[in-house]
Amino acid sequence: MIVNEMLSHNHRYQVPSGTVIELPFAANSVSFSFSAVNLLRGKNMFYQYRLHNIEKQWTKASVSSREVAYHNLQPGSYIFDVRAS
């Protein structure tokens, strides 16, 4: 599973697994794009994501877009998780 990038206030961040990114106080919106490589499943991949401290349950992602955005986030620490099957 690869988080390709994170976008916040028109700034793009590369996000290797386990990376910690500290954003300015005013950066209360973020978006993530993600993908997975699986030569056997290809178009049959299913994605789920969640942002800890916001969502307790996993959310099914659209296979075609593989992007998610969060707006009006309160200051704090968040962990973005994504998984594929």
N, C-alpha and C positions, 0 to 999 in steps of 0.2 A: 504494500500500500504506500502510495506516495502523495504527500500534500505538496502540490506543485508550487503554490505561492499563496501569500496572504496579502490583501490590499486593505490599507487603512488611510483615509484622507489623501487619496491620490498618490500614495507611496507604496511601491511593491516590495515585499520581503520574500526572499527565498527561505524556505522553512524545512531544513533537514529534520529528520525524526529526532525528537527529544530537544529541539531548539527552544530556548526561552527568549521571548521578545518583549521588551518593555516599551510601551507606547506612551506618548505624552498624555497628560491629563485630559485634554480636549478631544482625544481620539476615541470617540465612543461608538464608532461603527467599524466593523471589520467584515471582510468576506474571504472565503477560502475556496480554492479550486483543488481537486484531487483526482487521482486516477490509480489504476492497478493494472499490472501486466499479468495476463494469464492466457497463454496460447491455446489452452484446451477449452476454456469457457467463452472467450471472446465477448460477443454481444450479450451473452447470458449472465453477465456479471450483475450482482446486486450490491448496492452500497447503503450503508447506514452511518449516521453521524450524530454527535451530541456535543454540546458545550457545557462542561461541568459548571455548576453554580447557576445555570439557567435551565437546563433540561435534565431530568432524571431518566427519561426513556429515550431509546434510540429512535431516530426519525429516518424513514426510508427516503433515499435520494432519487431524483430522477436520473435514469441511466443516461439520458441524452445530454444533460447539462453538467452534472457532477460539480455543482457549485452551491454554496450556501452563504447567506449574508445575515449578519446580526446588527441591529441598529439600537441606538439609545441605551447602550450598556453603561451600567454604573461603574465607578472606579472599583478596581479589585483584581483578583487573580482568577484567570480562567484557563481551562485546559480543553483543547479541541481534540476530540477522538473521532476517527473514521475507520470503518472496517468494510471489507468486501468479501463476498462469497460467491 
